[in-house]
Amino acid sequence: MLVEKPVLRARLRAARDQFAAEGSHAITAPAAFLARLQPGLTVATYCPIGSEADPSQLAAAAVEHGCTLALPHVVDRATPIRFLAWAIGDPLAEGPYGLRQPRLDSPEVAPDIILTPLVGYDLRLNRLGQGAGHYDRAFARYPDAWRVGVALSMQEAPAIPSDVWDVPLEAIITEEDMLWHDER
């Protein structure tokens, strides 16, 4: 029997907080990720909040491979996120929910790769996010973007409940490994 999303979300957040407090768990760029990076691609990354896995080394690798970066810009729970151009070191504005995001006057871009924060994931590459549906709507808006979750290995769950609107990932990168579907 699957655990309901709110219960699973709370349990995984608490476990992630404890795991992160116990030490540093750097996410490095695996070879399969690096092989996808090409000059001119736009990689949407994110600024981690609390104990979220830090994608900064993945973003740095993207820049080293000639990619440009973007960060999500959130207005509120109901408004779809937009991806705004950003470069490492550019100033960030305070956003809702403790987010750090590009200023509103940054240009909107279409990502080729979307690095996604996770609360949890399973081996079928289903993801559990914060619950607002921002990334599911972004995946629908950019169906050709490569969807990559970034998580700590302990965030793996036996099964993530999946609703009809939930869009699975195509890869997940943790501090230990990378899981992916090799169809694209």
C-alpha positions as CSV (number, residue, x, y, z in Angstrom):
1,M,0.0,0.0,0.0
2,L,1.4,3.4,-1.0
3,V,1.8,6.1,1.6
4,E,-0.1,9.3,0.9
5,K,2.0,12.1,-0.5
6,P,1.8,14.5,2.5
7,V,2.8,11.8,4.9
8,L,5.7,10.6,2.7
9,R,6.8,14.2,2.1
10,A,7.0,15.0,5.8
11,R,8.8,11.7,6.5
12,L,11.4,12.2,3.7
13,R,12.0,15.9,4.6
14,A,12.7,15.0,8.2
15,A,15.1,12.2,7.2
16,R,16.8,14.5,4.6
17,D,17.2,17.2,7.3
18,Q,18.9,14.7,9.6
19,F,21.1,13.2,6.9
20,A,22.3,16.6,5.7
21,A,23.0,17.7,9.3
22,E,25.3,14.7,9.7
23,G,27.8,15.8,7.1
24,S,28.6,17.2,3.6
25,H,27.2,15.2,0.7
26,A,28.6,16.8,-2.5
27,I,26.8,16.1,-5.8
28,T,29.4,15.9,-8.5
29,A,28.8,15.7,-12.2
30,P,28.8,12.1,-13.5
31,A,30.1,11.2,-16.9
32,A,26.7,10.5,-18.3
33,F,25.6,14.0,-17.3
34,L,28.7,15.6,-18.8
35,A,28.1,13.7,-22.0
36,R,24.8,15.5,-22.5
37,L,26.3,19.0,-22.1
38,Q,27.0,20.9,-25.3
39,P,27.9,24.6,-26.0
40,G,24.7,26.7,-26.4
41,L,22.4,24.6,-24.3
42,T,20.5,26.2,-21.5
43,V,20.6,24.4,-18.1
44,A,18.0,25.4,-15.5
45,T,19.4,24.9,-12.1
46,Y,18.2,26.0,-8.7
47,C,19.4,27.5,-5.4
48,P,18.9,24.9,-2.7
49,I,16.8,25.7,0.3
50,G,17.6,24.1,3.7
51,S,18.7,20.5,3.2
52,E,17.9,20.2,-0.5
53,A,20.7,18.6,-2.6
54,D,23.1,21.3,-3.9
55,P,23.4,21.3,-7.7
56,S,26.1,23.9,-7.9
57,Q,28.8,21.5,-9.1
58,L,26.4,20.4,-11.9
59,A,25.8,24.0,-12.8
60,A,29.6,24.8,-12.8
61,A,30.2,21.8,-15.1
62,A,27.5,23.1,-17.5
63,V,29.2,26.5,-17.7
64,E,32.6,24.8,-18.3
65,H,31.0,23.0,-21.2
66,G,29.7,26.2,-22.8
67,C,26.1,26.1,-21.5
68,T,24.2,29.0,-20.2
69,L,22.3,28.9,-16.9
70,A,18.8,29.8,-15.8
71,L,17.0,29.8,-12.4
72,P,13.4,29.4,-11.7
73,H,11.4,32.5,-10.8
74,V,8.4,31.9,-8.6
75,V,5.6,34.4,-8.0
76,D,3.2,32.3,-5.9
77,R,1.8,28.8,-5.6
78,A,-0.7,29.1,-8.5
79,T,1.5,31.0,-11.0
80,P,3.7,28.8,-13.2
81,I,7.4,29.2,-12.7
82,R,9.4,30.9,-15.4
83,F,13.1,30.2,-16.1
84,L,15.2,33.4,-16.1
85,A,18.7,33.8,-17.4
86,W,21.4,33.8,-14.7
87,A,25.1,33.6,-14.4
88,I,27.1,32.3,-11.4
89,G,27.8,35.3,-9.2
90,D,24.9,37.4,-10.5
91,P,22.9,39.0,-7.7
92,L,19.7,37.3,-6.6
93,A,16.4,38.6,-5.3
94,E,14.5,37.2,-2.4
95,G,11.4,35.2,-3.6
96,P,8.5,33.5,-1.9
97,Y,9.2,30.4,0.3
98,G,12.8,31.5,1.0
99,L,13.8,31.2,-2.6
100,R,16.7,33.1,-4.1
101,Q,16.0,33.9,-7.7
102,P,16.9,36.2,-10.6
103,R,15.6,39.7,-10.6
104,L,12.3,40.1,-12.5
105,D,14.1,42.0,-15.3
106,S,16.3,39.0,-16.3
107,P,15.3,37.6,-19.7
108,E,13.1,34.5,-19.8
109,V,14.7,31.5,-21.5
110,A,13.6,28.0,-22.6
111,P,15.7,25.3,-20.8
112,D,17.2,22.3,-22.6
113,I,18.0,20.6,-19.3
114,I,16.0,21.1,-16.1
115,L,17.8,20.3,-12.8
116,T,15.0,19.7,-10.3
117,P,15.1,19.6,-6.5
118,L,13.3,16.7,-4.9
119,V,11.8,15.6,-1.7
120,G,11.9,12.0,-2.8
121,Y,12.2,9.6,-5.7
122,D,11.8,6.0,-6.6
123,L,13.7,3.7,-9.0
124,R,11.0,4.2,-11.6
125,L,12.2,7.9,-11.6
126,N,8.9,9.1,-10.2
127,R,9.5,12.3,-8.1
128,L,8.0,13.8,-5.0
129,G,8.3,17.6,-5.0
130,Q,7.1,20.3,-2.7
131,G,3.5,19.8,-3.7
132,A,2.7,23.0,-5.7
133,G,3.1,21.3,-9.1
134,H,5.6,24.0,-10.3
135,Y,8.0,21.6,-12.0
136,D,5.2,19.3,-13.4
137,R,3.8,22.4,-15.2
138,A,7.3,23.4,-16.3
139,F,7.9,19.9,-17.7
140,A,4.6,20.1,-19.6
141,R,5.6,23.6,-21.0
142,Y,9.1,22.3,-22.0
143,P,8.4,18.7,-23.1
144,D,11.8,18.4,-24.9
145,A,13.9,19.4,-21.9
146,W,15.8,16.6,-20.3
147,R,14.3,16.3,-16.8
148,V,17.0,15.6,-14.1
149,G,16.3,15.3,-10.4
150,V,19.0,16.2,-8.0
151,A,18.8,14.4,-4.6
152,L,20.6,12.7,-1.8
153,S,20.7,8.9,-2.1
154,M,18.7,8.6,1.2
155,Q,15.7,10.3,-0.4
156,E,15.0,7.1,-2.4
157,A,11.6,5.6,-1.4
158,P,10.3,2.2,-2.4
159,A,7.5,3.8,-4.4
160,I,6.3,7.3,-5.0
161,P,2.6,7.7,-5.4
162,S,1.9,9.1,-8.9
163,D,-1.0,11.1,-10.1
164,V,-2.1,11.6,-13.7
165,W,-0.5,15.1,-13.8
166,D,2.9,13.9,-12.3
167,V,5.6,13.9,-14.9
168,P,8.4,11.4,-14.3
169,L,12.1,12.3,-14.5
170,E,14.5,11.0,-17.1
171,A,17.5,10.9,-14.7
172,I,18.3,11.4,-11.1
173,I,21.8,12.4,-9.8
174,T,22.8,11.8,-6.2
175,E,26.0,12.0,-4.3
176,E,26.5,8.3,-5.0
177,D,25.3,7.6,-8.5
178,M,23.1,8.5,-11.5
179,L,20.0,6.7,-12.5
180,W,18.5,7.3,-16.0
181,H,16.4,6.2,-18.8
182,D,18.6,5.9,-21.9
183,E,15.8,6.4,-24.5
184,R,16.7,10.0,-25.4
